[in-house]
Amino acid sequence: MGFQYTYALKALTFFVVWMLLFILRKPNRKPMLIMSVIFAFVGPLVDTVYTLDWWKPETITQTMVGPEAILVGFMIGGIAAVIYEGVFKRKIKVRKTSKIRKQARNINFLLMIALAGALFFGSFYFLKLNSLIATIIALVIPAAIICIKRKDLIPDSLVTGVLLVGVAMLVYTAVELMTPGWVHAFWYFKNVPDIIILNVPIDDIIWYFVAGMFVGPLYEYWQEGKLVKQNNNSKNLKQA
């Protein structure tokens, strides 16, 4: 089969995890879908940079950036957004608020996304940093801002990073079993350390951790929501 469909297999394997969270954790479906759609757009944008110095995956369309980037972005965005809630049986609750406050929330969210994007592309194209360092800067700084403003979201941020690394190890191992050798076929190891842990390159371990740190608490920060144990006793809050 070669490696032409390996990236698609990676997306399909992440989809299995995504579906498990979606099916088993009904209260978190709305935020999961919203964040999945948002990061489906982010996926191909960042791949335009990653394919320059990080990796060069074969795609089903034989283009530098393929549709797989959309699918993987969709899956990872949704998984990172709710995996903490899924594992610890939490749900996101937001208080009723005014239309003006909702607009302020949306503007604040867009500014946070814009900050991450500006830091990433600015670090890569203007400061000439490699894409791994650019990613760390672009995700850690907004994640730190979120955690400083919302200290209650620090566990969500850090634990999501760890959980996302664990998911990546499972996914990469499954893909390695189906198409052995795909990591060394895709990665530019001349630019990053050739260190692989449980089938995941060390640079990807860093990527998944910082991505989880940022995306994990992002929806709660956006909606000014609280993470609560799932029960039916809350009267003053409504589900996000």
CORQUINOR-V787682 format. One line per field, one symbol per residue. psi: psi as a letter, one per 30 degrees, with the letter a starting at -180 (. if undefined). A space follows every 50 residues. Layout:
BEGIN
psi: ???
END
This chain:
BEGIN
psi: fagegeeeeeeeeeeeeeeeeeefiefgeeeeeeeeeefeeeefefffee fefelikklffhlejlfeeeeeeeeeeeeefgeeeeeghllkkklkllee eeeeeeeeeeeeeeeeeeeeeeeeeefhllfeeeeeefeeeeeeeeeeei ffgeeeeeeeeeeeeeeeeeeeeeeeeeikgeeffekiffflkikkjhgk keeeeeeeeeeeeeeegeeeeeghlkklkjlgfkffllk.
END
